[in-house]
Amino acid sequence: MPQITLNRILTYWLYAIAWGHILLGIALPFIAYSSSFDFYAGLLQTTFWSGMPAPEQALQFQRWIIALFGPTIAS
């Protein structure tokens, strides 16, 4: 039975993290324009607009910037 070394474990862990970043980066543009983004947008509204409804332009900008951030993570 081959011995698993710490170096090999860390290498596999880094590969898993890298693949996770790639998959999340590819998924973010789709998530930003889906209904699952509404929870995150709601958290931002309470932070920046003190619970008041955010302007529609701000919500569109939030979705756009998250969609743009996805490929940045993936690369």
The first five atom37 places (N, CA, C, CB, O) and aatype in JSON, in Angstrom:
{
  "aatype": [12, 14, 5, 9, 16, 10, 2, 1, 9, 10, 16, 18, 17, 10, 18, 0, 9, 0, 17, 7, 8, 9, 10, 10, 7, 9, 0, 10, 14, 13, 9, 0, 18, 15, 15, 15, 13, 3, 13, 18, 0, 7, 10, 10, 5, 16, 16, 13, 17, 15, 7, 12, 14, 0, 14, 6, 5, 0, 10, 5, 13, 5, 1, 17, 9, 9, 0, 10, 13, 7, 14, 16, 9, 0, 15],
  "atom_mask": [
    [1, 1, 1, 1, 1],
    [1, 1, 1, 1, 1],
    [1, 1, 1, 1, 1],
    [1, 1, 1, 1, 1],
    [1, 1, 1, 1, 1],
    [1, 1, 1, 1, 1],
    [1, 1, 1, 1, 1],
    [1, 1, 1, 1, 1],
    [1, 1, 1, 1, 1],
    [1, 1, 1, 1, 1],
    [1, 1, 1, 1, 1],
    [1, 1, 1, 1, 1],
    [1, 1, 1, 1, 1],
    [1, 1, 1, 1, 1],
    [1, 1, 1, 1, 1],
    [1, 1, 1, 1, 1],
    [1, 1, 1, 1, 1],
    [1, 1, 1, 1, 1],
    [1, 1, 1, 1, 1],
    [1, 1, 1, 0, 1],
    [1, 1, 1, 1, 1],
    [1, 1, 1, 1, 1],
    [1, 1, 1, 1, 1],
    [1, 1, 1, 1, 1],
    [1, 1, 1, 0, 1],
    [1, 1, 1, 1, 1],
    [1, 1, 1, 1, 1],
    [1, 1, 1, 1, 1],
    [1, 1, 1, 1, 1],
    [1, 1, 1, 1, 1],
    [1, 1, 1, 1, 1],
    [1, 1, 1, 1, 1],
    [1, 1, 1, 1, 1],
    [1, 1, 1, 1, 1],
    [1, 1, 1, 1, 1],
    [1, 1, 1, 1, 1],
    [1, 1, 1, 1, 1],
    [1, 1, 1, 1, 1],
    [1, 1, 1, 1, 1],
    [1, 1, 1, 1, 1],
    [1, 1, 1, 1, 1],
    [1, 1, 1, 0, 1],
    [1, 1, 1, 1, 1],
    [1, 1, 1, 1, 1],
    [1, 1, 1, 1, 1],
    [1, 1, 1, 1, 1],
    [1, 1, 1, 1, 1],
    [1, 1, 1, 1, 1],
    [1, 1, 1, 1, 1],
    [1, 1, 1, 1, 1],
    [1, 1, 1, 0, 1],
    [1, 1, 1, 1, 1],
    [1, 1, 1, 1, 1],
    [1, 1, 1, 1, 1],
    [1, 1, 1, 1, 1],
    [1, 1, 1, 1, 1],
    [1, 1, 1, 1, 1],
    [1, 1, 1, 1, 1],
    [1, 1, 1, 1, 1],
    [1, 1, 1, 1, 1],
    [1, 1, 1, 1, 1],
    [1, 1, 1, 1, 1],
    [1, 1, 1, 1, 1],
    [1, 1, 1, 1, 1],
    [1, 1, 1, 1, 1],
    [1, 1, 1, 1, 1],
    [1, 1, 1, 1, 1],
    [1, 1, 1, 1, 1],
    [1, 1, 1, 1, 1],
    [1, 1, 1, 0, 1],
    [1, 1, 1, 1, 1],
    [1, 1, 1, 1, 1],
    [1, 1, 1, 1, 1],
    [1, 1, 1, 1, 1],
    [1, 1, 1, 1, 1]
  ],
  "atom_positions": [
    [[0.84, -1.18, 0.0], [0.0, 0.0, 0.0], [0.89, 1.24, 0.0], [-0.96, 0.0, 1.22], [1.77, 1.37, 0.85]],
    [[0.66, 2.16, -0.95], [1.53, 3.35, -1.01], [1.26, 4.28, 0.17], [1.33, 4.1, -2.34], [0.13, 4.44, 0.63]],
    [[2.33, 4.88, 0.64], [2.23, 5.78, 1.77], [1.84, 7.17, 1.27], [3.57, 5.83, 2.56], [2.44, 7.7, 0.32]],
    [[0.85, 7.76, 1.9], [0.4, 9.11, 1.53], [1.18, 10.1, 2.39], [-1.15, 9.28, 1.73], [1.11, 10.08, 3.62]],
    [[1.91, 10.96, 1.73], [2.72, 11.93, 2.44], [1.96, 13.25, 2.58], [4.06, 12.15, 1.72], [0.97, 13.49, 1.9]],
    [[2.45, 14.08, 3.46], [1.85, 15.39, 3.67], [1.93, 16.22, 2.39], [2.54, 16.12, 4.82], [1.0, 16.97, 2.07]],
    [[3.02, 16.09, 1.67], [3.18, 16.83, 0.42], [2.11, 16.44, -0.59], [4.57, 16.58, -0.17], [1.56, 17.3, -1.28]],
    [[1.81, 15.16, -0.68], [0.78, 14.69, -1.61], [-0.6, 15.18, -1.18], [0.8, 13.15, -1.72], [-1.4, 15.57, -2.02]],
    [[-0.88, 15.16, 0.12], [-2.17, 15.64, 0.62], [-2.33, 17.12, 0.31], [-2.28, 15.4, 2.13], [-3.39, 17.54, -0.14]],
    [[-1.3, 17.91, 0.55], [-1.38, 19.34, 0.27], [-1.52, 19.61, -1.22], [-0.15, 20.05, 0.81], [-2.22, 20.54, -1.63]],
    [[-0.88, 18.81, -2.04], [-1.0, 18.96, -3.49], [-2.43, 18.7, -3.93], [-0.04, 18.01, -4.22], [-2.97, 19.47, -4.72]],
    [[-3.04, 17.63, -3.44], [-4.43, 17.33, -3.79], [-5.38, 18.41, -3.26], [-4.83, 15.96, -3.23], [-6.35, 18.76, -3.92]],
    [[-5.08, 18.93, -2.07], [-5.9, 19.99, -1.5], [-5.84, 21.23, -2.38], [-5.44, 20.31, -0.06], [-6.87, 21.86, -2.63]],
    [[-4.66, 21.59, -2.84], [-4.52, 22.76, -3.71], [-5.21, 22.56, -5.05], [-3.05, 23.08, -3.93], [-5.81, 23.49, -5.59]],
    [[-5.14, 21.34, -5.58], [-5.87, 21.05, -6.82], [-7.38, 21.2, -6.59], [-5.55, 19.62, -7.32], [-8.09, 21.75, -7.44]],
    [[-7.87, 20.72, -5.47], [-9.3, 20.83, -5.16], [-9.72, 22.29, -5.04], [-9.65, 20.07, -3.87], [-10.77, 22.68, -5.53]],
    [[-8.9, 23.09, -4.37], [-9.19, 24.52, -4.24], [-9.18, 25.19, -5.61], [-8.17, 25.2, -3.3], [-10.05, 26.01, -5.9]],
    [[-8.22, 24.85, -6.45], [-8.13, 25.44, -7.78], [-9.35, 25.08, -8.62], [-6.85, 24.98, -8.49], [-9.93, 25.95, -9.28]],
    [[-9.75, 23.82, -8.6], [-10.93, 23.41, -9.36], [-12.19, 24.07, -8.81], [-11.08, 21.89, -9.33], [-13.09, 24.41, -9.57]],
    [[-12.25, 24.23, -7.5], [-13.38, 24.93, -6.9], [-13.48, 26.37, -7.38], [0.0, 0.0, 0.0], [-14.57, 26.86, -7.67]],
    [[-12.34, 27.05, -7.46], [-12.33, 28.42, -7.97], [-12.77, 28.48, -9.43], [-10.93, 29.03, -7.82], [-13.52, 29.37, -9.83]],
    [[-12.31, 27.54, -10.21], [-12.68, 27.51, -11.63], [-14.19, 27.29, -11.77], [-11.9, 26.4, -12.39], [-14.85, 28.0, -12.54]],
    [[-14.73, 26.32, -11.05], [-16.16, 26.03, -11.15], [-17.01, 27.19, -10.63], [-16.49, 24.76, -10.38], [-18.03, 27.53, -11.23]],
    [[-16.59, 27.8, -9.51], [-17.33, 28.93, -8.98], [-17.25, 30.12, -9.95], [-16.78, 29.33, -7.6], [-18.24, 30.82, -10.16]],
    [[-16.09, 30.33, -10.54], [-15.94, 31.42, -11.49], [-16.8, 31.26, -12.72], [0.0, 0.0, 0.0], [-17.32, 32.23, -13.26]],
    [[-16.95, 30.03, -13.17], [-17.8, 29.77, -14.33], [-19.28, 29.92, -13.94], [-17.54, 28.35, -14.89], [-20.09, 30.37, -14.75]],
    [[-19.62, 29.54, -12.71], [-21.02, 29.59, -12.27], [-21.49, 30.99, -11.9], [-21.21, 28.68, -11.1], [-22.68, 31.28, -12.02]],
    [[-20.59, 31.87, -11.45], [-21.02, 33.18, -10.97], [-21.8, 34.01, -11.99], [-19.84, 33.95, -10.53], [-22.79, 34.62, -11.59]],
    [[-21.43, 34.07, -13.26], [-22.26, 34.85, -14.19], [-23.69, 34.33, -14.3], [-21.63, 34.85, -15.57], [-24.61, 35.11, -14.53]],
    [[-23.87, 33.04, -14.14], [-25.22, 32.48, -14.19], [-25.97, 32.71, -12.87], [-25.16, 30.97, -14.5], [-27.17, 32.99, -12.88]],
    [[-25.26, 32.6, -11.76], [-25.87, 32.81, -10.45], [-26.29, 34.27, -10.28], [-24.9, 32.41, -9.33], [-27.33, 34.54, -9.67]],
    [[-25.51, 35.19, -10.82], [-25.8, 36.62, -10.64], [-27.13, 37.02, -11.25], [-24.7, 37.46, -11.25], [-27.77, 37.96, -10.78]],
    [[-27.57, 36.32, -12.28], [-28.83, 36.66, -12.92], [-29.94, 35.66, -12.61], [-28.64, 36.74, -14.42], [-30.97, 35.63, -13.29]],
    [[-29.74, 34.84, -11.58], [-30.78, 33.89, -11.17], [-31.42, 34.37, -9.87], [-30.18, 32.46, -10.99], [-30.98, 35.35, -9.27]],
    [[-32.46, 33.68, -9.46], [-33.15, 34.07, -8.23], [-32.34, 33.75, -6.98], [-34.5, 33.37, -8.16], [-32.63, 34.27, -5.91]],
    [[-31.32, 32.9, -7.1], [-30.5, 32.59, -5.93], [-29.62, 33.76, -5.53], [-29.63, 31.37, -6.21], [-29.08, 33.77, -4.42]],
    [[-29.46, 34.75, -6.39], [-28.68, 35.94, -6.07], [-29.47, 36.9, -5.18], [-28.24, 36.65, -7.35], [-28.89, 37.78, -4.54]],
    [[-30.78, 36.74, -5.14], [-31.62, 37.67, -4.39], [-31.27, 37.71, -2.9], [-33.08, 37.29, -4.57], [-31.37, 38.76, -2.27]],
    [[-30.88, 36.57, -2.34], [-30.48, 36.54, -0.92], [-29.27, 37.43, -0.68], [-30.18, 35.1, -0.47], [-29.26, 38.23, 0.25]],
    [[-28.25, 37.3, -1.53], [-27.05, 38.12, -1.4], [-27.37, 39.59, -1.64], [-25.95, 37.64, -2.38], [-26.87, 40.46, -0.93]],
    [[-28.19, 39.87, -2.63], [-28.58, 41.25, -2.91], [-29.33, 41.84, -1.72], [-29.45, 41.33, -4.19], [-29.18, 43.02, -1.41]],
    [[-30.13, 41.03, -1.06], [-30.85, 41.49, 0.13], [-29.9, 41.85, 1.26], [0.0, 0.0, 0.0], [-30.12, 42.84, 1.97]],
    [[-28.85, 41.06, 1.43], [-27.84, 41.39, 2.45], [-27.15, 42.7, 2.12], [-26.81, 40.27, 2.57], [-26.88, 43.51, 3.02]],
    [[-26.85, 42.92, 0.85], [-26.22, 44.18, 0.46], [-27.16, 45.36, 0.67], [-25.77, 44.13, -0.99], [-26.72, 46.45, 1.05]],
    [[-28.44, 45.16, 0.43], [-29.4, 46.24, 0.63], [-29.46, 46.67, 2.09], [-30.8, 45.81, 0.16], [-29.49, 47.86, 2.38]],
    [[-29.46, 45.71, 3.0], [-29.51, 46.07, 4.42], [-28.22, 46.75, 4.87], [-29.77, 44.83, 5.27], [-28.24, 47.55, 5.8]],
    [[-27.12, 46.42, 4.21], [-25.84, 47.02, 4.58], [-25.72, 48.44, 4.05], [-24.69, 46.18, 4.07], [-25.33, 49.35, 4.78]],
    [[-26.04, 48.64, 2.79], [-25.77, 49.93, 2.16], [-26.97, 50.87, 2.15], [-25.32, 49.71, 0.75], [-26.79, 52.08, 2.09]],
    [[-28.19, 50.35, 2.22], [-29.37, 51.2, 2.16], [-30.21, 51.11, 3.43], [-30.21, 50.83, 0.95], [-31.37, 51.5, 3.42]],
    [[-29.65, 50.6, 4.5], [-30.31, 50.51, 5.81], [-31.7, 49.89, 5.75], [-30.41, 51.89, 6.42], [-32.63, 50.36, 6.4]],
    [[-31.83, 48.83, 4.97], [-33.09, 48.11, 4.88], [-34.08, 48.68, 3.9], [0.0, 0.0, 0.0], [-35.11, 48.05, 3.63]],
    [[-33.8, 49.85, 3.36], [-34.7, 50.42, 2.35], [-34.44, 49.73, 1.02], [-34.49, 51.97, 2.22], [-33.35, 49.21, 0.8]],
    [[-35.42, 49.71, 0.13], [-35.19, 49.1, -1.18], [-34.11, 49.84, -1.97], [-36.51, 49.07, -2.0], [-34.09, 51.07, -2.02]],
    [[-33.24, 49.1, -2.55], [-32.16, 49.69, -3.35], [-32.72, 50.13, -4.7], [-30.99, 48.69, -3.55], [-33.68, 49.54, -5.21]],
    [[-32.13, 51.17, -5.28], [-32.56, 51.57, -6.62], [-32.31, 50.44, -7.63], [-31.82, 52.85, -7.06], [-31.36, 49.67, -7.48]],
    [[-33.14, 50.35, -8.64], [-33.02, 49.29, -9.65], [-31.67, 49.35, -10.35], [-34.14, 49.41, -10.67], [-31.11, 48.31, -10.68]],
    [[-31.16, 50.55, -10.59], [-29.84, 50.68, -11.23], [-28.75, 50.07, -10.37], [-29.53, 52.16, -11.52], [-27.8, 49.47, -10.89]],
    [[-28.86, 50.23, -9.06], [-27.86, 49.64, -8.16], [-27.92, 48.12, -8.19], [-28.08, 50.14, -6.72], [-26.89, 47.45, -8.18]],
    [[-29.13, 47.57, -8.23], [-29.26, 46.11, -8.31], [-28.7, 45.57, -9.62], [-30.73, 45.7, -8.16], [-28.04, 44.53, -9.63]],
    [[-28.96, 46.27, -10.71], [-28.4, 45.85, -12.0], [-26.89, 45.92, -11.98], [-28.97, 46.7, -13.13], [-26.22, 45.06, -12.54]],
    [[-26.33, 46.96, -11.35], [-24.88, 47.07, -11.25], [-24.31, 45.95, -10.4], [-24.49, 48.42, -10.66], [-23.26, 45.39, -10.74]],
    [[-24.98, 45.61, -9.3], [-24.51, 44.51, -8.45], [-24.46, 43.2, -9.24], [-25.43, 44.35, -7.22], [-23.48, 42.46, -9.16]],
    [[-25.5, 42.93, -9.99], [-25.53, 41.7, -10.79], [-24.42, 41.72, -11.84], [-26.89, 41.53, -11.47], [-23.77, 40.7, -12.07]],
    [[-24.21, 42.85, -12.47], [-23.19, 42.95, -13.5], [-21.8, 42.76, -12.91], [-23.29, 44.31, -14.21], [-20.97, 42.06, -13.49]],
    [[-21.53, 43.38, -11.77], [-20.19, 43.3, -11.18], [-19.91, 41.89, -10.67], [-20.04, 44.33, -10.04], [-18.77, 41.42, -10.76]],
    [[-20.91, 41.2, -10.14], [-20.73, 39.8, -9.71], [-20.49, 38.91, -10.92], [-21.97, 39.31, -8.91], [-19.64, 38.03, -10.88]],
    [[-21.24, 39.14, -12.0], [-21.04, 38.36, -13.22], [-19.65, 38.61, -13.8], [-22.12, 38.71, -14.26], [-19.04, 37.69, -14.35]],
    [[-19.13, 39.81, -13.68], [-17.79, 40.12, -14.16], [-16.72, 39.51, -13.25], [-17.6, 41.64, -14.24], [-15.65, 39.13, -13.72]],
    [[-17.01, 39.42, -11.97], [-16.06, 38.88, -11.0], [-15.85, 37.38, -11.19], [-16.54, 39.15, -9.59], [-14.78, 36.86, -10.86]],
    [[-16.85, 36.67, -11.72], [-16.74, 35.22, -11.92], [-15.58, 34.82, -12.82], [0.0, 0.0, 0.0], [-14.76, 34.0, -12.41]],
    [[-15.47, 35.37, -14.02], [-14.33, 35.02, -14.87], [-12.99, 35.44, -14.27], [-14.5, 35.65, -16.23], [-11.96, 34.83, -14.54]],
    [[-13.01, 36.49, -13.45], [-11.77, 36.9, -12.79], [-11.32, 35.82, -11.81], [-11.97, 38.25, -12.06], [-10.13, 35.52, -11.72]],
    [[-12.26, 35.24, -11.08], [-11.93, 34.14, -10.16], [-11.47, 32.92, -10.95], [-13.15, 33.78, -9.28], [-10.49, 32.27, -10.58]],
    [[-12.16, 32.62, -12.03], [-11.83, 31.42, -12.81], [-10.44, 31.51, -13.44], [-12.88, 31.21, -13.91], [-9.76, 30.5, -13.61]],
    [[-10.04, 32.71, -13.78], [-8.72, 32.82, -14.42], [-7.63, 32.81, -13.39], [-8.62, 34.08, -15.28], [-6.45, 32.89, -13.74]]
  ]
}
